[in-house]
């Protein structure tokens, strides 16, 4: 697929969430995939604020990135955390620069250990309200172009619309309902990943990739299928190993 086709696919996926029920977790993981493809970055992570305003890791392009994002929340450091608080982007942050990372030295050190050199944080916002942030990581020392920055923010914006929309929007309180459901889904998915990884004696990324592929191949909501794995209602031998 060309870059234009990837961008169009990302927008179509976002529009689809406006007209039908959708799996928020799977949608956000697909957003991470699209960002990897469109922006030529190494990894992507998405954080959303829970009903109490605390950020939670909801999606990441791989397990190492998810753990790095969790470290950012544990230490309350990093461009993504600052981006959510301010509602403004943090672009082209050189993780090797003591000056640029003075506000989050522990996070920068951990990110370098994970192999990243540059990071960018984009707010997920609707008007003046920030509901989370999207973090881009690159193993190379290269800036995000102005065009790519606009594309990244556009993807973050349409994802925000998808998060906040649903039928409950007409009654208000959509944000709390969607984010609470997303957090519950995240727990179910992490447990299913662990179950499959243990049975296959493999890593969590491989297990999660297999779960996503099986859900899509059989047109099953990812969260519901993962609950079946946990409950033993789905025979995991039917899941194809990548």
N, C-alpha and C positions, 0 to 999 in steps of 0.2 A: 504494500500500500504506500502511496505517496504521502507526503506530509499533509497535503490538503485533504486527502481522504481520511487520514487519521483524525484530523481536526473536525471534519464533518461527522465522523462516527461518534466522536466524543460529545458533540452537540446533540446528535440524534438520541444518544443514550440519556442525556439530561432531559430532553423533551419527553422521552418515553415515561419518565418518572412523574410527569405532570398529568398523564392521562390514564394511568393504571397503577395498581398496587405494585410495589417494588421492594426489593431486599436492600435496605440501606447499606449494610455492611458490604455486600457484594458490589454494589454500585461504587462505593468509595475505594474498594480495592481495584476496581476497573479504572477509576480515576487515576490511581497511582500508576497503573500500567500505561495509560494514555500519556501521562506526563513523562514517563520514561521514554516513550516512543517519540513524542513531539518535541521535547526540550533537550533530548540527548544528555540527560543527567544520570548519575549512577543509581540513586535511590530516592524514594519519596515516602513521606510519612504524613498522616493526617491526625490532628488532635481536635476534639470537640469539647466544649464546656458542658458539664453536667448541670442538672437543675440548680445546684448550689453555686455554680460559677467556677467550679474546679475543672481544669483541663484533664482529659482522659485520652489515652492513645486508642484510636478507633481502627485505623488501617495503616499498613506499611507495606512496602514492596518486598521486604524480606525480613527474616527474624532478627538479623543483626541490627537493622534500622529500627525495628520495634523496640529492642532492648535499649538502644541509644535514646530513643524518644522517652522511654520510661525513666531513664537516668536523668533526663532533662527535667522531668516532673518531680522526681525525688529530690533533686538539688535546687529546684525552682530557678533554673538557669537556662539560658540559650536564646537564640534569636526567635524561635517559635513562641516561647513564653512571652518575650517582650512584644512580639508582633501582636499577639492576642490582646495584651493589655492596652497597647497604644492604638490598635486598629490600623497601623500603617506598615507597609512592607519593609523588610530588611533584606536588601539585595547585595550580592557580591561580597559576602563576609569572608575574609581570608582567615581561615582557622589557624594559620601558622603565624599570624601577626599579633604580637602582644598588645598592640594599641587597639586593634579592632575587636579583640576578645577580652579586653580588660574587665568587662562587666560579667563575663561568664567563663572564667579560666578553667574550671573543672570540666564543664561541658566541652569546651574546645579541646582539652587534652584527651577526653574520652572519644571524641569524634575523630581526632587524628589517629588514635589507636585503632579505630574501626576502618581506617584507610581513607578518610575523607579530608579534602584540602579546602574546599569551598562549600558554603551553604547559603541558601536563600529562604526567606520566610515570607509567605503571602497570607494576608488576613482573609478569613472566610466571613464575609460581612453582608448584611442587608441594610442598605442606607447607612445609618450611623451605628448599627448594632453589630458587634463582632461575636460570632458563635463558635469560633475556633480559628485554627491556622493550618496552613499546609507548608511543610518543610521539604525543600529540595536539597539533595546532597550530591556533590561531585568529587570524584577521586582526583580530578585534574584541576590545575590552577588556572581556571578560565572564568571570565565574567559571563553573566547572562546578558544577551543583547537586549536592546530596548524593545525589539519586536517580540522576542521570546518572553520578556517580562510581561508584556501585554497579554500574550497568549496564556501564560501561567495564571495571571489574575483573572482572566476571563473564565478559565476552567474552575478556579476557586469560587468565582461568583455564581456560576450556574450550578455548581455543587451545593452551594449554600441555599439557593432557591429550592433545589430538590429536597434538601434536608427539612426546610421549614414548611414546605407544602405538604398537604394531605387533606383529607376531608375535614379533619378537626380544625383546619385553619379558619373555617367560618364560625367556629365557637371560641376561637382564641386558644391560648395555651398550647399551640401546636409545637412550639420549641421544646417545652418540657416533655411532652408526650413522645416526640420523636427521639430526643436525645436519651431519655430514660430507656426506651425500647432498644436503641442502639447499644447502650451500655450492657443491657441484659443479653443481647445477641452476641456481643463480643465475648462474654464469659462462656456462653454455650460453645462458640466456635473454638475458643482456646482449649476447652476441655476435650472436644472431639479431635482436635489436632493431636493432643497428647495421647488419646486412646489409640489412634491410628499409628502414630509414630512408635509407640511402645510395641504394638502388635507386629509392625513391619521391621522394627529395630532400625529405624531411619531417622532423619532429622525432621524438624517441624515444618520447614519450608516444603519439603517433598510431600509430607502428609497433607498440608493445606492445599497445595497445587492439585493433588489427587481429589480432594473433597470438592473443590471448585469445579473441576472438570466433570466429575460424576453428577453434580447438581445440575450443571448446564446441559449435559448430554441427556438427562432424564427430565429436564424442565421442572426441577424441584427447587423451592426456595432454600437457599443455603442454610439459613438458621434452623429451619424446620428439619432438614435432612441431618444436620449435626446433632440435633436433639435426639433423633432416631438412633444415631450411632451411640450416643451416651446411654440411651435406654435399652440398647440391645435389640431394637426393633428393626434395624437394618443390618443385614449380613455384610460385614466389611470385606468378605472374600469376593463380593460382587464389584467392589471398587477396583478399577484398573490402576495398577501402579505405574507411574511415569517411567 
